Amino acid sequence: MATHALDAGLEDLAASARAELVQEIDASGAWAADPVWREAFEAVPRHLFVPYYYLGVMGGYERRGCDADDARGREEWLRGAYEDAPLATRVREGELVSSSSQPSLMAQMLVELEVEDGNAVLEIGAGTGYNAALLSHRLGDGLVTTVDLDPEITETARQHLADAGYHPTVVTGDGARGVPERAPFDRIIATCTLDTIPDAWLAQCRPGARILAPFATGLVVLRVRDSGQAQGRFLHTPAYFVPLRGGSRSEPEPQDLGALPRRVRGDDRFRFLLALTRHSLAPYEAYALWEREGQPTRDRFGITVSGGRSRAWLDDPEGPYAWPLP
């Protein structure tokens, strides 16, 4: 069953489900600061980008797809495609390697990117191609570039985009290196978690460019001053994404939290502080800071990049609390 060949009943269901999703995002206030994004979410059919996806079940994943044998299965797939939820789209050996993000979070990130007409945008992590389609609808195909390390992912994203009528530049390569042949960029948005800010991104940005990326378990927004300097704060919003592959990324060592109070070990905001300072502070040091500073939320933290080095900080980039990043 081709991704674009729905019968009339499912086409009607797709239209109504998309309208319901738009209403849900609208009610959340995600695009209140830039309601033009509503038009993109109304126009771009998400189901074309997730012809199948996986639901977590006991012991693994269960597949749902447009190729289900019965009408009820296809209807369940279609309804799920328009839920305001992340969808696992590629699993290898039991490990999630690609997903379609929660639409309301995507909307919030696109608003925070603060795109303007004529902006050239680089997306790190092509995923299904849905986010690139939203950007292309807003800006036009010629201004949007998306890159992914996995050729299967980029080829699939390219096909999804074509099925939906969009043709941005899709590149197979290491996102940590950017796409120099398409630079300079006015905006960079990552849809994968970083553990460092790649120098190549700053070098490929125009002065004044904006970078939005998942970092630790938050979203940081950086303003680029020049090819070697950028600074910005985290949003209040938690964010969990598949890690960036490629570059020099290494898996973090697990931390022993057994000596910390149980109420703290599971606190989402404390886990963010742990992730942000894991290269600089032991867990008990992070806990002491956490309590001393009134259990700070994500938006009290920021990142500065200067001279090839990055550091995270609390409240003030020149204040007493700052930690080097890899």
Phi, psi and chi 1 to 4 in degrees:
 res  aa     phi    psi   chi1   chi2   chi3   chi4
   1 MET       -  115.7 -176.9  177.0 -177.2      -
   2 ALA   -64.8  150.8      -      -      -      -
   3 THR   -64.6  -23.0   59.9      -      -      -
   4 HIS  -102.6   -0.3   55.0  -83.2      -      -
   5 ALA  -103.4   67.3      -      -      -      -
   6 LEU   -85.6  146.8  -62.4 -179.5      -      -
   7 ASP   -74.1  171.1   60.2   41.3      -      -
   8 ALA   -59.4  -40.6      -      -      -      -
   9 GLY   -62.7  -42.3      -      -      -      -
  10 LEU   -72.0  -32.1  -75.3 -177.3      -      -
  11 GLU   -61.9  -42.1  -73.6  -73.4    4.5      -
  12 ASP   -64.9  -41.1  -69.7  -17.2      -      -
  13 LEU   -64.0  -40.7  177.1   59.0      -      -
  14 ALA   -61.3  -42.7      -      -      -      -
  15 ALA   -64.3  -44.2      -      -      -      -
  16 SER   -71.0  -37.8   63.4      -      -      -
  17 ALA   -66.1  -38.0      -      -      -      -
  18 ARG   -65.7  -40.5 -174.7  158.4   66.5 -107.7
  19 ALA   -62.9  -39.9      -      -      -      -
  20 GLU   -65.1  -40.4  -70.7  174.8    7.8      -
  21 LEU   -62.1  -43.7  173.7   62.4      -      -
  22 VAL   -61.4  -41.6  168.2      -      -      -
  23 GLN   -63.5  -39.6  -71.1  175.4   -1.8      -
  24 GLU   -64.9  -43.9 -172.9  174.1   -8.7      -
  25 ILE   -66.1  -40.1  -60.7  173.1      -      -
  26 ASP   -58.5  -44.6 -162.2   34.7      -      -
  27 ALA   -66.1  -27.0      -      -      -      -
  28 SER   -73.8  -16.9   75.9      -      -      -
  29 GLY    80.7   11.7      -      -      -      -
  30 ALA   -59.6  -37.1      -      -      -      -
  31 TRP  -111.3   23.4   49.6   49.1      -      -
  32 ALA   -57.2  -34.9      -      -      -      -
  33 ALA   -79.1  -14.5      -      -      -      -
  34 ASP  -153.7   73.5 -170.1   -1.8      -      -
  35 PRO   -65.9   -6.5   20.6  -31.1      -      -
  36 VAL   -60.0  -27.1  177.0      -      -      -
  37 TRP   -64.3  -23.4  -77.9  113.0      -      -
  38 ARG   -57.4  -40.4  177.1  179.6  178.7  129.5
  39 GLU   -60.5  -38.9  -60.5  173.3   12.2      -
  40 ALA   -65.5  -45.3      -      -      -      -
  41 PHE   -68.0  -29.5  -79.0   82.7      -      -
  42 GLU   -69.2  -34.0  -73.5  174.7  -27.8      -
  43 ALA   -89.2  -35.4      -      -      -      -
  44 VAL   -86.9  120.6  178.7      -      -      -
  45 PRO   -81.4  106.1   25.8  -28.7      -      -
  46 ARG   -60.7  -32.0 -169.2 -172.4 -169.5 -157.0
  47 HIS   -63.1  -25.1   69.3  -87.3      -      -
  48 LEU   -68.7  -19.3  -67.0 -174.8      -      -
  49 PHE   -97.4  -10.8  -64.1   86.8      -      -
  50 VAL  -130.6   65.0  -73.9      -      -      -
  51 PRO   -61.6  -17.8   22.2  -33.8      -      -
  52 TYR  -153.9  157.3   61.3   87.1      -      -
  53 TYR  -156.1  172.7   51.6   85.3      -      -
  54 TYR  -121.4  136.8  -61.0   90.4      -      -
  55 LEU  -105.9  134.9  -59.1  177.0      -      -
  56 GLY   -68.4  127.2      -      -      -      -
  57 VAL  -131.6  170.8  -64.1      -      -      -
  58 MET   -56.8  118.8 -174.4   68.6   69.5      -
  59 GLY    87.9    4.2      -      -      -      -
  60 GLY   158.4 -138.8      -      -      -      -
  61 TYR  -129.6  149.4  -68.9   91.4      -      -
  62 GLU  -115.6  132.0  176.6 -178.7  -74.1      -
  63 ARG   -87.1  135.9 -173.8 -176.5 -174.0  -83.1
  64 ARG  -121.3  139.5  -80.2 -172.3 -176.2  175.6
  65 GLY  -153.9  164.5      -      -      -      -
  66 CYS   -69.7  -12.3   65.0      -      -      -
  67 ASP   -96.3   17.3   53.2   -0.6      -      -
  68 ALA   -56.4  147.3      -      -      -      -
  69 ASP   -68.3  -27.7  -66.8  -27.9      -      -
  70 ASP  -120.4  159.8   59.8  -59.0      -      -
  71 ALA   -62.4  -36.3      -      -      -      -
  72 ARG   -65.2  -40.9 -179.7  176.2  178.8 -179.8
  73 GLY   -63.5  -39.5      -      -      -      -
  74 ARG   -68.5  -36.3  -67.4 -168.4  -69.0  -86.3
  75 GLU   -66.7  -41.1 -177.0  176.1  -42.7      -
  76 GLU   -61.5  -42.8  -73.0 -179.0  -14.8      -
  77 TRP   -58.7  -45.7  154.3   74.1      -      -
  78 LEU   -67.8  -43.3 -171.5   56.8      -      -
  79 ARG   -60.7  -42.5  -70.0 -171.7 -175.9  -80.4
  80 GLY   -63.3  -33.1      -      -      -      -
  81 ALA   -64.1  -24.0      -      -      -      -
  82 TYR  -109.5   14.6  -75.1  103.5      -      -
  83 GLU   -76.2  148.5  -70.4 -178.1    1.9      -
  84 ASP   -80.6   72.2 -173.1   24.8      -      -
  85 ALA  -150.9  150.8      -      -      -      -
  86 PRO   -69.5  149.2   25.4  -32.0      -      -
  87 LEU  -126.9  126.6  -63.1  173.3      -      -
  88 ALA   -73.2  122.6      -      -      -      -
  89 THR  -115.1  -15.3   55.4      -      -      -
  90 ARG  -148.0  122.3 -165.3  171.9  -66.2  -95.1
  91 VAL  -127.6  131.4  176.8      -      -      -
  92 ARG  -127.2  123.7  -72.9 -167.7 -170.3  134.8
  93 GLU    51.3   40.7  -61.1  177.2   -4.8      -
  94 GLY    80.9    0.8      -      -      -      -
  95 GLU  -109.5  132.1 -179.7 -177.6   -4.8      -
  96 LEU   -72.9  123.8  175.7   63.8      -      -
  97 VAL  -116.7  -13.8  -63.4      -      -      -
  98 SER  -158.1  148.1 -172.8      -      -      -
  99 SER  -151.8  165.6   63.4      -      -      -
 100 SER  -104.1  121.1  179.4      -      -      -
 101 SER   -68.5  163.7  -58.0      -      -      -
 102 GLN   -60.9  124.1 -178.3  178.4    9.1      -
 103 PRO   -55.6  -39.9  -30.5   38.0      -      -
 104 SER   -66.2  -33.5   59.5      -      -      -
 105 LEU   -70.4  -39.4  178.8   58.8      -      -
 106 MET   -59.0  -43.4  -64.2  173.2   68.2      -
 107 ALA   -61.6  -44.3      -      -      -      -
 108 GLN   -62.3  -42.3 -177.8  179.6   -5.5      -
 109 MET   -64.9  -42.1  -68.6  173.7   67.2      -
 110 LEU   -64.1  -38.4  -70.8  167.9      -      -
 111 VAL   -63.8  -45.3  168.1      -      -      -
 112 GLU   -66.4  -20.8  -67.7  -69.5  -13.5      -
 113 LEU   -67.9  -23.7 -163.0   60.0      -      -
 114 GLU    54.4   52.5  -65.1 -174.6    0.4      -
 115 VAL   -70.1  150.8  -61.3      -      -      -
 116 GLU  -126.4  154.9  -60.4  173.9   -4.4      -
 117 ASP   -53.5  134.1  -69.2  -11.9      -      -
 118 GLY    91.0   -6.7      -      -      -      -
 119 ASN   -68.9  136.6  -81.2  171.2      -      -
 120 ALA   -91.1  126.4      -      -      -      -
 121 VAL  -120.2  135.3  177.9      -      -      -
 122 LEU  -110.9  125.7  171.5   62.7      -      -
 123 GLU  -104.5  128.7  178.1 -169.1   32.9      -
 124 ILE   -99.1  112.3  -50.4  -64.6      -      -
 125 GLY   102.9   92.8      -      -      -      -
 126 ALA   -70.1  -32.4      -      -      -      -
 127 GLY    55.0 -132.1      -      -      -      -
 128 THR   -82.0  -15.4   65.9      -      -      -
 129 GLY    99.0   -7.0      -      -      -      -
 130 TYR   -62.4  -44.9 -178.8   48.9      -      -
 131 ASN   -65.3  -39.3 -159.1   55.3      -      -
 132 ALA   -63.8  -34.7      -      -      -      -
 133 ALA   -66.2  -42.0      -      -      -      -
 134 LEU   -60.8  -43.8  -65.9  166.2      -      -
 135 LEU   -64.0  -42.1  -75.0  161.5      -      -
 136 SER   -65.4  -37.2  -70.3      -      -      -
 137 HIS   -62.6  -37.9 -175.0   86.1      -      -
 138 ARG   -78.1  -42.9  173.0   77.3 -177.9  -98.6
 139 LEU  -108.4  -22.8  -63.5  169.4      -      -
 140 GLY   103.0  145.9      -      -      -      -
 141 ASP   -55.8  -40.5  -70.0  -19.5      -      -
 142 GLY   -66.7  -15.1      -      -      -      -
 143 LEU  -101.3    0.0  -68.6  170.2      -      -
 144 VAL  -116.3  129.5  178.6      -      -      -
 145 THR  -126.2  134.5  -56.7      -      -      -
 146 THR  -128.7  140.8 -175.6      -      -      -
 147 VAL  -132.3  143.9   59.1      -      -      -
 148 ASP  -149.4  149.1 -158.0  -73.4      -      -
 149 LEU   -73.1  -29.0 -174.0   65.4      -      -
 150 ASP   -91.8  117.2 -169.8  -36.3      -      -
 151 PRO   -64.0  -28.7   18.0  -28.8      -      -
 152 GLU   -65.7  -40.5  -68.6 -176.4   14.8      -
 153 ILE   -66.6  -45.0  -71.1  176.6      -      -
 154 THR   -67.0  -38.5   51.6      -      -      -
 155 GLU   -65.9  -41.5 -179.8   54.0   36.1      -
 156 THR   -66.1  -43.5  -58.8      -      -      -
 157 ALA   -60.5  -42.3      -      -      -      -
 158 ARG   -60.7  -41.1 -170.6  179.5  -72.1  110.3
 159 GLN   -68.2  -43.5 -175.0   59.1   56.1      -
 160 HIS   -58.4  -45.3  -68.2  164.7      -      -
 161 LEU   -61.0  -43.9  -75.7  156.4      -      -
 162 ALA   -63.7  -41.2      -      -      -      -
 163 ASP   -58.8  -34.2  -72.5  -15.7      -      -
 164 ALA   -88.9   -4.2      -      -      -      -
 165 GLY    91.2   21.4      -      -      -      -
 166 TYR  -119.5  146.3  -61.8  100.0      -      -
 167 HIS  -140.2   58.0  -59.0  -83.1      -      -
 168 PRO   -69.9  171.7   29.7  -36.4      -      -
 169 THR   -79.1  121.3  -61.1      -      -      -
 170 VAL  -111.0  121.6 -177.8      -      -      -
 171 VAL  -118.8  136.1  176.9      -      -      -
 172 THR   -95.2  117.2  -57.9      -      -      -
 173 GLY   178.2  177.0      -      -      -      -
 174 ASP   -78.5  111.9 -175.8   -7.0      -      -
 175 GLY   -59.5  -27.5      -      -      -      -
 176 ALA   -64.2  -20.5      -      -      -      -
 177 ARG   -95.0   -1.7  -61.1  178.0 -178.6  175.6
 178 GLY    68.7 -158.9      -      -      -      -
 179 VAL  -136.2   81.1 -176.2      -      -      -
 180 PRO   -59.4  -30.5   17.0  -29.2      -      -
 181 GLU   -70.5  -13.2   64.6  -88.6   23.7      -
 182 ARG  -106.9   -3.2  -65.8  -81.3  -66.4  168.5
 183 ALA   -71.5  162.2      -      -      -      -
 184 PRO   -86.1  158.0   31.5  -35.4      -      -
 185 PHE  -112.7  149.7  -60.6  103.9      -      -
 186 ASP   -95.4  -23.4  -58.5  -72.8      -      -
 187 ARG  -144.5  140.6  -58.4  -72.4 -173.4  -91.2
 188 ILE  -127.0  130.6  -66.1  180.0      -      -
 189 ILE  -127.3  128.9 -177.9  169.9      -      -
 190 ALA  -105.7  141.9      -      -      -      -
 191 THR  -117.7   32.1   57.4      -      -      -
 192 CYS  -146.8  150.6   45.0      -      -      -
 193 THR   -77.7  135.4  -64.3      -      -      -
 194 LEU  -101.5  158.9  -49.2 -179.8      -      -
 195 ASP  -121.6    3.7   60.3    5.7      -      -
 196 THR  -158.9  159.4 -172.1      -      -      -
 197 ILE   -96.0  111.6  -54.9  -63.4      -      -
 198 PRO   -62.2  132.6  -23.1   34.8      -      -
 199 ASP   -58.5  -35.1  -66.6  -21.7      -      -
 200 ALA   -60.4  -31.8      -      -      -      -
 201 TRP   -65.3  -45.9  -66.9    6.3      -      -
 202 LEU   -63.2  -40.3  -87.2   63.4      -      -
 203 ALA   -64.6  -25.4      -      -      -      -
 204 GLN   -97.9    6.8  -67.5  170.2   32.3      -
 205 CYS  -101.6  148.0  -80.4      -      -      -
 206 ARG   -74.6  151.6  -70.2 -170.7  174.7   95.8
 207 PRO   -56.0  135.4  -26.2   35.5      -      -
 208 GLY    90.2   -3.2      -      -      -      -
 209 ALA   -65.1  161.5      -      -      -      -
 210 ARG  -120.5  132.9 -164.8  169.5  176.1   89.0
 211 ILE  -118.4  128.4  -64.3  174.3      -      -
 212 LEU  -122.8  124.7 -170.3  153.8      -      -
 213 ALA  -149.0  142.5      -      -      -      -
 214 PRO   -66.6  134.7  -20.5   33.9      -      -
 215 PHE  -146.8  134.0 -159.7  101.7      -      -
 216 ALA    55.5 -120.2      -      -      -      -
 217 THR  -121.8   34.3   64.0      -      -      -
 218 GLY  -133.5 -172.7      -      -      -      -
 219 LEU  -123.3  119.2  -66.9  168.0      -      -
 220 VAL  -104.5  140.1   67.6      -      -      -
 221 VAL  -116.9  115.3 -178.0      -      -      -
 222 LEU  -109.1  139.7  -57.2  174.6      -      -
 223 ARG  -102.9  124.2 -179.5   65.9   70.9 -178.5
 224 VAL   -84.5  124.3  177.7      -      -      -
 225 ARG   -85.9  -47.4  -63.9  175.5 -176.6  171.6
 226 ASP  -156.3 -168.9   54.6   42.1      -      -
 227 SER   -65.1  -12.3   61.7      -      -      -
 228 GLY  -123.6    3.6      -      -      -      -
 229 GLN  -138.0  136.7  -63.4 -173.0   80.0      -
 230 ALA  -157.1  154.2      -      -      -      -
 231 GLN  -156.4  148.0 -176.0  168.8  -76.7      -
 232 GLY   179.0  176.9      -      -      -      -
 233 ARG  -111.5  164.3  -73.2 -175.5  175.5  -90.3
 234 PHE   -81.5  149.9  -76.7   85.8      -      -
 235 LEU   -77.4  164.1  -55.5  179.4      -      -
 236 HIS   -68.9  -22.4 -172.6  -86.4      -      -
 237 THR   -74.1  132.5  -48.7      -      -      -
 238 PRO   -72.2  152.5   22.7  -28.9      -      -
 239 ALA  -153.6  130.8      -      -      -      -
 240 TYR  -126.1  117.3  -62.5   87.1      -      -
 241 PHE  -129.4  161.0  -74.8   80.2      -      -
 242 VAL   -62.7  138.0  174.1      -      -      -
 243 PRO   -64.5  150.9  -20.9   32.6      -      -
 244 LEU   -63.4  130.5  173.4   68.4      -      -
 245 ARG  -101.2  154.5  -68.7  167.9  -65.3  138.0
 246 GLY    96.0 -169.6      -      -      -      -
 247 GLY    60.9 -143.2      -      -      -      -
 248 SER  -113.4   24.5   57.5      -      -      -
 249 ARG   -63.3  138.8 -175.4 -176.6  179.2  -84.1
 250 SER  -127.8  152.1   58.6      -      -      -
 251 GLU   -70.2  132.5  -69.9  -63.8  -36.0      -
 252 PRO   -69.1  145.2   24.5  -33.4      -      -
 253 GLU   -72.3  140.3  -67.8  -67.3  -33.8      -
 254 PRO   -64.5  146.5   21.2  -31.1      -      -
 255 GLN  -104.0  141.2  -65.9  174.4  -68.9      -
 256 ASP   -86.1  111.7 -178.3    7.4      -      -
 257 LEU  -107.9   10.4  -52.7 -178.7      -      -
 258 GLY   -58.9  -28.1      -      -      -      -
 259 ALA   -83.6   -7.2      -      -      -      -
 260 LEU   -89.7  153.3  -58.4 -177.3      -      -
 261 PRO   -58.3  143.3  -23.2   32.9      -      -
 262 ARG   -59.7  -38.5 -179.5  174.3  -62.9  179.5
 263 ARG   -61.6  -27.0   64.6  175.4  176.0   80.1
 264 VAL   -85.5  -37.6  171.4      -      -      -
 265 ARG   -56.9  -33.2  -81.0  178.7  -92.6  158.7
 266 GLY   -99.3    3.5      -      -      -      -
 267 ASP   -75.4  122.5 -170.3  -65.6      -      -
 268 ASP   -59.1  -38.9  175.7   68.7      -      -
 269 ARG   -70.5  -36.8  -65.5  168.1  -57.4  164.5
 270 PHE   -69.2  -36.7  179.1   66.2      -      -
 271 ARG   -63.2  -33.6  -58.3  -70.5  -60.8 -161.7
 272 PHE   -62.9  -46.9  167.2   74.0      -      -
 273 LEU   -60.3  -41.1  175.0   60.2      -      -
 274 LEU   -59.4  -46.5  -83.4  178.6      -      -
 275 ALA   -64.7  -37.0      -      -      -      -
 276 LEU   -72.6  -31.1 -167.5   62.2      -      -
 277 THR  -111.5   12.0   61.4      -      -      -
 278 ARG   -61.6  -24.5   66.5  178.3  -53.5  121.3
 279 HIS   -87.0   -5.8  -61.6  -78.2      -      -
 280 SER  -127.6  -31.5  -57.2      -      -      -
 281 LEU  -121.5  138.5  -61.8 -179.4      -      -
 282 ALA   -71.2  156.1      -      -      -      -
 283 PRO   -53.2  -40.0  -29.4   36.5      -      -
 284 TYR   -69.2  -30.9   71.9   89.2      -      -
 285 GLU   -69.1  -40.8  -67.0  174.6  -44.4      -
 286 ALA   -63.6  -38.7      -      -      -      -
 287 TYR   -64.9  -42.6  172.1   61.3      -      -
 288 ALA   -61.1  -42.8      -      -      -      -
 289 LEU   -63.4  -43.1  171.7   66.2      -      -
 290 TRP   -56.2  -47.6  163.6 -102.9      -      -
 291 GLU   -72.3  -41.1  -67.4  -68.4    0.4      -
 292 ARG   -63.2  -35.8 -174.3  168.4   60.5 -114.4
 293 GLU   -99.4   17.9  -67.5  -57.5  -46.1      -
 294 GLY    75.2   34.4      -      -      -      -
 295 GLN    52.6   65.4  -57.0 -179.8    2.5      -
 296 PRO   -63.3  142.8   21.3  -32.4      -      -
 297 THR   -83.7  167.9   52.0      -      -      -
 298 ARG   -56.8  -37.6  -75.2  173.3  172.7   82.2
 299 ASP   -73.6    0.0   52.5   -9.1      -      -
 300 ARG   -88.9   -6.2  -72.4  178.8   57.9 -173.6
 301 PHE  -105.0  157.8  -66.0   88.2      -      -
 302 GLY  -152.1  178.6      -      -      -      -
 303 ILE  -135.6  138.5  -70.6  177.0      -      -
 304 THR  -120.6  132.9  -62.1      -      -      -
 305 VAL  -116.7  125.9 -177.1      -      -      -
 306 SER  -155.4  131.7 -178.1      -      -      -
 307 GLY    58.1   35.4      -      -      -      -
 308 GLY    80.6    3.7      -      -      -      -
 309 ARG  -121.9  148.3  -63.9 -177.3  178.9 -179.2
 310 SER  -123.6  146.8  -58.0      -      -      -
 311 ARG  -143.5  147.9   69.7 -179.9 -170.6  -82.9
 312 ALA   -98.9  154.9      -      -      -      -
 313 TRP  -149.6  162.8   39.3  -94.5      -      -
 314 LEU  -112.4  124.5  172.3   64.6      -      -
 315 ASP    71.2  -52.0  -70.0  -26.3      -      -
 316 ASP  -137.6  124.0 -176.8  -10.0      -      -
 317 PRO   -59.3  -22.4   15.2  -26.6      -      -
 318 GLU  -106.4   11.3  -55.5  -58.0  -32.0      -
 319 GLY   -81.5 -172.2      -      -      -      -
 320 PRO   -77.1  -16.6   26.9  -34.4      -      -
 321 TYR  -109.4  105.5  -61.2  118.4      -      -
 322 ALA  -148.3  144.6      -      -      -      -
 323 TRP  -137.8  133.8  -48.3  -84.3      -      -
 324 PRO   -67.5  144.7   23.2  -32.0      -      -
 325 LEU  -106.8  160.4  -62.9  172.5      -      -
 326 PRO   -58.1      -  -22.8   33.4      -      -
